[in-house]
Every structure is written in C-alpha cells, then in structure tokens.
C-alpha cells in the first residue's frame, strides 16, 4: 500500500470514528462519542463525547437513557484532595450555552451505564438517548472503544455503583 493510500485510509477511518450525531436539526450535536467498560464482564460502563450547541438558545442535558443498562445517570468526578476522586450524580443536568460546547470525558462529566444488560464489546455500537431540556430526546449511536486511552484524568472505579 502506498503512502498516499495509507494516508487516505487513515483519514477515512478518522472521519468515521469522529462522526457527529445531530439533534433533530436543532444544531445540538454529540461528536466523537465512545463507550467503554473497565473489564469484559463489568457491571458498569460509561459513555463520553463532546456536546456542541450550534443554536442561539441555551440548553441543558438533563438525562440519558439506554437499553444496555438498568440505570443510566449523568455523573461527574469531584476532587476530594490528596489524589482522591469521588464520583457522583450530576443534579440538575449539564448546561450547554448557545454557541458553546461541553466535554464529557474520563475523570470528568460522563454518561454512567449501571447494571449492564450486555457486555460492552470492542467494536460494537450501542444506542444512547440524550434528553435535553429544550431539544428533547436525541438518540445517538455510540461505538464501544475499550482500547481508547484517556486524554485527561483517569476513569475512576465504577465498581461501587449498584445496578438497580
């Protein structure tokens, strides 16, 4: 394979992996979404993405849903000091101002999938419904990428979450 062919193949793969899901023509989008679990038989997993609001109206992500888990919540990590992070549910949702974006990443805000009904297998795709205050429900397809390395922060231990 020539250098040019390799470059074009890599560019095409990048475009497919960084695809965006648009919210009903409203200008809200989730970009570069992926889900992962710490181990193949984990009881919990998480989904991460960049939320972008290309509208002229503030909105708020107030919930998320998915058939792959018994319980789905919006979570964040709070620094307790001395290198200790505590994971907690986000009360009131995540504000996304008009024209702004919000990163949902490991060690920060994320969609928590508790009580998994199926394993999150590398290469599979799961459906997650994001519920916005103004835009309503937006279903996105999220690829499972258990091999992706964290860019910032760590992905906390989710083993303490109940699955009810």
Secondary structure, DSSP 4 states (H G I P E B T S, - for coil): --HHHHHHHHHHHHHHHT-EEEETTTTEEEEEEEEE-SSTT-SEEEEEEEEEE-SSS-EEEEEEE-TTEEEEEEEEEEEEETTEEEEEEPTT-EEE-TT-EEEE-TTSSEEEEEEESS---TT-EEEEEEEETTTEEEEEEEEE-TTPPPSSS-----TT----
